[in-house]
Amino acid sequence: MAVLAARAPGIRRALLIVNPASRRGARLQGEALDAIRSAGIVCDAMVTETAGHGATLARLHAPDYDAVFTLGGDGTAVEVIGALAGSGKPVGVLPGGTGNLIARTLGIPVKVPDAVSMLVRGDRATIDLGKITGGRLFAFSAGVGIDARMIEGAPAALKRRLGVMAYVLSASRAVLRREDFLVRATVDGVVHERRASAVMVVNFGAVLNDLIRLGPDIRSDDGVLDLCVFSPRTFRDSVRVIWRLLRKDFSSDECVLYVPGRTFRLETVPPRAAQADGEIVGVTPVEITVAPLAALMLIPRRD
């Protein structure tokens, strides 16, 4: 990601947007406020009431603050990031949800006091965003197949009870079912057709603090997104592909396709549910474009 040359200037006033419906949001609100205020920052908290309310709060109130923090899941983070895209107002993501994919991808600690400490003393980085037709933005990825099945198979009640293990169990079931489908992916006007079990348009290549990389040379600040199509035909193929991702081995493999681009259209037979940053956003066909360097993020210092 593009880290600004100068260190992040001091934050004097901050807004904390809390989603109390997220797995840890309500419980950690006081802890987050204490941590931010202990850093010498005047901080006000506002609580979301419905889906989309975080974006409304950010648009209305962010001009009065030097930075905006979110405390909730990935959905809350993306709402606020999207609402402030292009505004020049930095967003700091505090992990208060189940998966906390965006926070983990940015290297933000799971413990809220540690996250606050690193963000207020960290850097600012501009990143690309993905935009789905209809206006929905995403920071990490959108896709169909195993990732969407994982989201569908982890209902809110299970996530509250098991946390991230709900996703692990759901993903394991999806992998074992090995459902495949025909995908027609059009990238910058060029058509790619194949059978697949997972199709993703990604902005970040690293997953879970770089435990896995989804593809080669994937950057969040290069003005493009990357199509990743995984087409294992057997369980043995699946194991090999996963092992390669863990080893960051991107040599040629007939079960994997990588294509960078700026415009994408995903069509599937049969139609499939699509997800974006952990939220189901509809069914295929899905059209996606890149919004280059649209978001300004607070991130841990990159020395």
N, C-alpha and C positions, 0 to 999 in steps of 0.2 A: 504494500500500500504506500501511497505517497505521503511520507512524513514531512511536515513543514520544517524548513531549515531551522527556524528559531524555536526555542522551547516554548511550550504553551504559556502565554502570559497569565498572571495571577487571576484567579476567579474570586471576585468579591461577593457577588450575589448569585445564588443558584436556585433553580426550581426543581423540586423532586416530584415526579409524577408517579403515583403508586397505583397498581392494580390490585385491589384487595381480594379479587377472585382468583389470582394466581396462587400457586402452591405455597409460596412463602412470603408473598407480598405484604399481607396485613401483619403477619407476625414480625417481620423485619423492619417495618416502617420506622419505629422508634430507634432501632439500632443504626439505621442508615442516617437518620437526621442527626443523631448524636455524633456519628463519625464525620459527617460533613461539617457540622458546626465546630467540632474539635479542631478541624483544619483551619479555623479562622474565617469561615465562609458564612455569610448570612444566608439562611436557607428556609424557604417556604415549601410546604408539602400540599399537593392537591391530589385528590383521590378520584379515580375513574368510576363511573357508574354504569356505563354500558359499553358495548363494543364500538370502537371509533371515537370514544370520548377523549382518549389520550391525545389523539391528533387535534381535536378541537381545543383542548386545554393548551397544547403546545403552540398552536397558531395564535391564540388570543393573548397568551401571557409571556411567551418567550422573549419578546422585545424588551421586557422589563428586567431581564436577567443576563448575566454573562455566560451562563451555560445551563443546560437542562439535563438532569439525570432521570433515568427510568428505573423503576423497581417493579419487576413483574416478569412475565415470560417473554418469549421471542415475539409474540404477537404485539404486546405493548411496545416493545423496543422498536419494531418496524413501523408501527403507527406514528410514533414520535419522530423517528428518523425521516420517514417519508414526508411528514407535515413540515419539517424544517429543511428539507432538501433545497439547496440553492440559496438559503437564507444567510449562510455564513455563521449560524449559531451552532456551537459544538454540542454534541450529545454524548453523555457518558452512560453506559449500560451497566446497571447493577443486577446481578443474577438473583431473581426471585421466583423463577418458574421451575419447570420440571427438567427440561433438557438444557436450557440456557446455552443453546448452540452458538448464538452470536457472541455472547460474552466469552465462551471458551475459545472460539475461533480467533478473537482479538487478543487472547492471552490474559484476560481479566480473571483474577482469582474468584473462586466460588464464595469464599467468606466475605461478607459485605464490608466489614471494616478494612480488610486488606485491599479490596477492590477500590474503595474510596481513596485510600492512601496512595495507591499507585496511579489512579486517574488524575487526582488534583495536582500531583507532582510530575505528571507524564507529558506526553506529546500530543499534538493534534495531527490527524491524518485525514486526507480526503480519499474517499472510495467511490467506486462506481455503484450504481444500483440497477437492478432489473425492474422492468415495468411490464406488467401483463395488461393486455387489452382490457379496458374498463377502468384502468388507473391504479390497480393494486401494485404496490412496490414490494420488492424483496431485497434483502442484503446478502443472504448466503446462497440460496438455491431455490429453484422450482423444478418440479418433476412429476413423472408418472411411473407407476410400477411399484417396486418394493418399498420405496420411501413413502409413497402415499398410502400403501397398505399398512405400513407401520403406524402412521398417524391415525388412520381409520380404526385400527385394532387396539388403540390405547385410549379408551374413554376417560373423561375427566375424573370419574370416581376412582378408577384404577391408578391414574397418575397421582392423585392425592394420597393414596394408600401406599404405593410402591415407589413413587418418584421415578427416577430415570430407568429403573428396572422394568417399568411398564413398557417403555420403548424397546428395551432389550428383548423381552418376551414376545412382544408383537412382531419385531423384526425377525426373530428366530422362526416364528410361525410362517411369516411371509417367505423367508428363504427356503424353508422345507417344502412349502407348497409348490415352489418353482413355477408360478404362473407366468407364461410368456404371451406376447401379443405382437401383432404387426404394427410397426411404427413407420410413419412417413415424416421425416424431419427435414424441413426446408430451412437452410441456413444461408442467408444473404443470396437467396434465389436459387441455390443449388440443392437438389433433392437427394436425400439419403434414405434408402428403404432397407429394413431388415427386421427380423424377429428379435425381441428383446425382453428382458425381465425388469430392467430399470433404465429409465431415460431421464437425465438431469441436465438442466441449464444452470451452470454454477458461476459464481463470482469469486469465491475463495476456493483454492485447491486443498488447503489443509483442514483436517477435521480433528476435533478433540485434541487441541494443543499439538497438532502435527503428528499424532499417532498414525493417521492414514492420510495419504494424498490421493485425491481423486483423479488427477491427470497431470501431464507435464506443462510447465511454464504457465500455470494459471495464476494470474495476478488480479488483485481487486482494484487496480488503479491504471489499467492499460487501455481503457476505453472499449473493451470487448468483453463478452461473456463466452463461456465455453460449453459446448454440447458434449456430454459424456453418455455413451450408449453401451450398456453391458448386456451381452448376449450369450451367457453360458448355456450349453445344450445339455449338460449332465452335471451331476453333483460334483464330480471331479473337476469339471471346468470352473464351477463356482469357487471351489477351494483354491484353485490355481489363481484365479483373478483376485480374490481377497488377499492371498499371500503376496501377490505382486504389488497390490496397493499398499500393504503394510511395509514392504521392502522398498517402495518408491521406484519400482522397476516398470518403466513405460516403454519397453521395447515392443516391437510389433506383435500383436496378438489378434487372431481372427475373431475373438469373442469381445473385443473392445474397440470402440470408435471414438476418436476425439476430433472435434471441429470447432475452432474459434469463429466468432462472428458478432454481428451487431443486430441482426434481425432473425427471429426464429419463429417457425410455425410447427407445432407438434400435432399430428393427427394419428389416431390409433384405431385399430380394428381388433376387438370391439372398442367402443368409447370407454375411457378410463377416468377415474377420479384424479385430479391434479392437486398437488400441494405446493405451497410457497412458504418457506421458513417455518415449517411445522404446522401450517393451517391449511385445511382443505379449502380450495378456492373455486371449485367447479369441476367440470368434466371437459375432456378433449372434444374438439380442437382447441388449442391454446396458442395465442400469439404473444411473443415477448420481444421487447427491444431493450437496448442498454441506455441508461442515463449516465453519461460519463462524468466522473468526479462530482457527483451530485450531493454527497453527504460529507459533513465534517464531523469527525469522531474524536472523542478523548480516548487515548490508548496508553497503556503502560510505556514507559520510556524505552526507546530502542537505542541502547549504547553499543 
